[in-house]
Amino acid sequence: MDRRSQALAQLLEATLSEQFAMPSNELLQAMPIPVAVVHAGDLRTLAVNALMARLLHRADAAGLTISAMLPPAHPLSDPRPYQAVATSGTPFASTIVVDGQTWEWFIQPLKGESSIEYLLTGLVAQPAAPLETDLVRLRETNAAKTEFLNLAAHELRTPLSVILGYSSLLAQGGLSPGHQKLAGARIFEKTRQLSRLIMDMSLVGRFDELGPSIATEPIDLVELLEPMIKDQQRRFPDLAIDSRLDVLAAPVRGNSYWLHLAIRELLDNAIRFRPGPTGRIDVTLAEADRHWSIGVVDDGFGVDPQTQGQLFKRFARIETEENRHLIGMGIGLYLVQEVARAHGGRVLVDSRPGVGSEFRFELPRM
């Protein structure tokens, strides 16, 4: 366990700043084992994740010293291993039994600027799980959160600046009726963009639902598609949105919430990524081999074949001169792909710049 616990300590050390700011606390809570961070001097617990608090039967563990938190007979209450690690900087490991469960107990030093300031202590149930896999997942999660926060801050800044600017002009008064109307229109436009960004941000936190345990029920794709297409036809009368559903019913087993989001994303992309308010979009539903195929064909900007590999990556955006003004988190097609995978399906794309795109969303038949 020494090598594994050392990796955990290094991972926490890398995110530790200003006595357990948000990134460090999130990392502790994400760890799949009971862990706590203890001050090397007075052995006061500075942070405890939920698993450790539950194991210790102390919801108020944070802030207490080891001796005050645990009875003398508890295996973790002996201060000597903590003190030895704090003094020598040598990691400690031992096998203990807590509540009838065998654990491997470890203590790792966490170095500050010049000395050991904190200790990371934790427990791994025996037999141990493959912790290397968990560490990879934690690193990926931490990197994705950082990337997401940076992108969100960048994307939110532009519409907020426009809203603040025009709101300030309106508050000062003196604008002509024409300029007031323009300011109102711009504020409305940017507020809608903010609403879309906030919706995207809320979806990021729910991506973990798209796994093998996703809740499913019998769904008819025809019943799912028809009202969505009619709604888009009503909202965008300048677009020729046509549908050709070749079957009367298309039963699948799936999650209606996520399937609705994925199909709506394909329709929204076909509407947004085009040079003007007019054009054509064709939506099809057909039976193919052992699956149903939903097609969305547009005559929009199109995507260069050399960059199409970026389309389905999380937070990836393919910016061109034509679409640079469109904001987004870059999660739309990533969401579509993950929904398809969660349902045992896939997404295919055929696109050419200046011609348009065709996306095919395939789902297995019941």
N, C-alpha and C positions, 0 to 999 in steps of 0.2 A: 504493500500500500504506500510505501514511502515515495515512490516515483509519482504515483497518481495524486497523492495529497500535495506533493510539491507543485505539480501542475496546477492544481486548484489554487494554491497560494499565489503562484505567479500570475494567474488569471485575475484574481482579486486585487493583487498588488497593482496591476496595470490600470485598474479602473478606480483605485482608491484616491480620493481627493477631498480635502477640506472636511475631514472627519465624517465620512459616510454620507456623501451627497447622493442624489438620486441614482446615478448609474450603479454605484456599489450596492445600495440596498436592493435594487432590482436584480442584480446578479446573485446576491445571496438568496433572495426568494426563488429565483429560477433554478437554483442548485437542487438536484434530485435526491439529496441526502441531507440529514440533519447537520447543520453547521452553525457556528457562532463565532463572533470576533470578540476577543478579550484584550483589555489593555494590559500590556506587559508589566506595568509597574504595580498597580493595586489589584489586578485580576478582576476588574470591573467589566461586565459584559456590555459592549457598545452596540452590538447588533446581533439579533437572533432570527433565523428564518422560521417559518411557520412549522416546519417538520421538527425542528429542535425544540421549539416551545411546547409542541404537543407531546414530545417524548419526555420532556422534563416536567410536564404537568404544571407549567408556569407560564401563563399568558403574559405576566408582567416581568419576564426574565430580564429584558433589556434594562440596563442601569444598575442592576444588583451585582454585588461581588459573588464570586463562586461560593464562598463559605456561607454567605447570607441566603443564597438561592437554593442550596441543596443541603440535605441532612448529612451529617458526618459519615454515615454508612454508605452513601451513594458512591459508586465507582468514579464518577467524574468530580467529586468534591475534594479530592486530595490535591492540595496546592503545589506539591513538590514537582510533579512533571511540568507544570506550567512555568514554575520558577526556573527549572533547569533549562528549558528551551529558551526562556528569556535571557538567561545568563550566557549560555554557550552558543546559542544560535543553531544547535543541532536538533533536527526534527525528532519527534517522539512517536512511537506506535506501540499499541498493546491490545490484546484481546480481552474484552470484558463482557459481562452478562448484565443486561438491564431489562427488568420485567420479563425474565425468561427468554429473552432474545439475545443471541450471541452477536456481538458487534466488534468490528475492528476500530479502535479509538485512535485518532491521530491528532497531533498538535504540530503546527507548522509556524515558523517565525515569519512575520510580515515586517519588512524593513522600511523605516522612514528615510529621511534624508541622510542621516549619519548613524543611526542605531536601530535596534529592534524596538518598535513602538507598540506593535500589536501582535496577537497570536490568533491564528485560525485553528479552531478545533472542530472536529466533526466525527461522525460515526458512519461506518459502512456495514450494512447487514451482511452476514455470512450465509451462504456463499455470495461473494460480491458480484454486482452487475458489471458489464463491460463499460467501465467509466470513461475510457478513451472516447467511445461513441458519444457519451453525454457531453464531454468537454467540447467536442467538435460542434455539437448542436448548440451549446451555450455560446461559443465564439461566433457562430453564424448568426444566432439570434441577436447578440450584442451588436455585431456589425450592421445587421439589417436595421436595427432600431436607430443607430447613429445616422445611417444613410437616410432613413425615413424622416427623422427630425430635421436634418439639414435641408432636404428637399421641400418639406412642408413649410419651413420658414421662408425659403426662397419663393415658393409659389404663392404663399399668402400675402407676401409683402406688396406685390404689384396691385392686385385689386383693392387692398386696404388703402394704399396711397391715393388711388383715384377717388375712392369713396370719401376719404378724409379731406382731400382737396376740394371737391365739389360741395361737400357738406359745409365746409368753412365758408365758401363763397355764398351759399344760400343763407347761412346764419348771419353773415354781415349785411345782407340785403343789398338793394341797389341794382340787382340784375334785371334786365329787361325780360318780358314774358317769354321771348324766344330763347334767351339764355337759361332761364329757369327750366324750361321744358327740356333743353339739352342736358342740363345738369341732372335733372330727374331721370332722364333716360340712361345716362351713363352710370348713375348710382344703381339703378335697377339692374343694368347689365352686369356690373361688377358684383352685385349682391348675389345674383344667380350663379356667377362663377365661384364665389365663396361657398355657396350652398353645395355645389358639386364637389369642391375640394373637401369640405367637411364630411360629406357622405363617403368619399373615397377614404378619408382618414379613419372613419369608423369601421369600414370594411377591413382595413389592414389588421385591426385587432381581432377579427373573427376568422382569419384564414385557417387557424388551427382546427376549425370545425370541418374543413374539407379533407377528411381522411376516411379510413375504412369504416369508422363508426358513425358516419353521417346518417341522419334519420331519413328514411325513404318511405314512399307509399306509391300505389298505382296512380299514374298520371297519363292523361291523353294530351299529346303534344299539339294536336289540332285545337283543342279547347284552350291550351295555353297560348298558342300563337295568335289566333284570330283577334282577340280583344287588344293585344299589344300592337298589331299592325293597324287596326282601326284607329287606335289612339294616336299613333304617329301620323296617320293620314289626316286626322283632324287638326293636329298641332302644326303640321307643315304642309299647308295646302298648295304651296308653290312647287313642291316636289311630287314627281310622279312615282308614288310608292305602290307597286303592284305585287300581288301575291298569287302564287300558284301552288295550291296544296293538292297533290295528286292522290291523296287518300282521304277517306272519310273519318278514319280514326287511326291514331298512332300511339298505342299503349307502350309505356315504359315504366320502369320502377325508378323513382328518383325523388329528389327534394324540390318541391315546387318553388320555394323561396330562392334557392341558389340557381336553379334553371332559369327562372324569370330574370334574375340579375344578369346572367351570362348572355342570354338572347337579347336582352335590352341593350347591353353593352355593344353587341355587334351592330344593332340598329343605330344606336347613338353615334358610333364611329362612322358609319356610312353617311349619316346626316352631317356630322361636324366637319369631317375632313374632305371638303370640296371647295372649289373656288368661289362659289356663289350660292344663293338661296334656291336656285332651280337645278334640275337634273333628274336622274332616274335611279330608283332602287328597286330591285326585284328580290322578293323573298319566296323561297321554295321549300317544300317538304316532300321528300320522296323516300321510297323504300329501296334499300340497296343491300343485297346479300343478307347478312344477319343484323343489320343496323338500320336506323332511321337517319336520314341526312337532311339537316336544315342548312339551306344556302342563303347567303346575303351577298348580293352582287350590286356594286355601285359604279358610278362613272366619276369618282372623285380624283384626288391627287395621285393615288397609287403609291407604291413603295418600291424602291430600287431593289432588285433581287439580291444584291450584295449586302444589304442591310436588313433583309427580312429575318435573319437569324436573331436579331435583337428584339423583334416584336413581342415575344412572349416572355421576356425576362422581367423580373420584378423591378419596378422603379425605372425601367429603361424607356427613354423617349427618343424617337428618331426625328430630329428637328431639321426642317428645310426652310427655305425662304418663304414657301407658301404657307406652312403651318406654324411658323414661329410665334404668331400672335395667340395661338390657342394654348390655354393653360391646362394642366392636369398633373396627376401624381405618377403617371406611367404604370398604373396597376390594372388597367382595363382588360387588355388581352391576356395578361398574366392570370387575372381572375377567371377569364373564360377558359383558359387551358386547365387550371386547377379544378374548376367545376367539371369539365369534361373527364379529367382523370379520375375524380372522385366517383363518377358514375360509370367508369369502365369504358369511356369513349375517348375521342381525340378531336383536335382542331386542325384543319388544313387551310392553307392560304395560297392563292395565285394572284399576283399583283404586278402591274407594270406602271411606271411613272407616266402621268399624263393620260392614262387610259382608264384606270380604275382598279378595283380589287374584288376578289371573290373569296369569302370565308365560308368554310363548310364545317358545321358542328355536328359530329356523328355520335349517336347514342345507341347502345345495344337494344334490340327489340325484346319484349317480354316473351 
